[in-house]
Amino acid sequence: MVYLTRKERFNAAHKLWVEDWNDEKNREIFGKCANKNWHGHNYSLFITVKGKPDPITGFIIDAKKLSQLIREVITDKLDHSNLNLDVDFIPKKMQPTTENLVVLIWNELKPHITDCELHCVQLHETETIYASYYGEE
């Protein structure tokens, strides 16, 4: 089995906030992420697929086609958006955390990966915080 990873980038704003909590509790739990005026990140998205290389091309999937697919299905929707308000596949009541986003991205992308198998979605929110999802419940 061979694993191929494609990296894409997008920029987006979000706010972590629970409407049922007061300002103090939101700031206590979410810190700067509870900024009422939102805040943004320069995200790095890593999509890893797995499979056996084609005996003629040597590809699991053409990396350019994988990039195009990721852009069309995922990053074009996320880039320069407000994750709380603008993205159709993010439920309005769900916190747009890195942990939730990797699951949502997996669910959006998986039906479009047909020539190989989706192995991992990894999303870096900052240089020191990232989440990975392997399709496990």
Summary of the structure (lengths in Angstrom):
residues: 137
radius of gyration: 16.6
end to end distance: 22.8
largest distance: 60.8
contacts: 363
relative contact order: 0.21
helix: 31%
strand: 29%
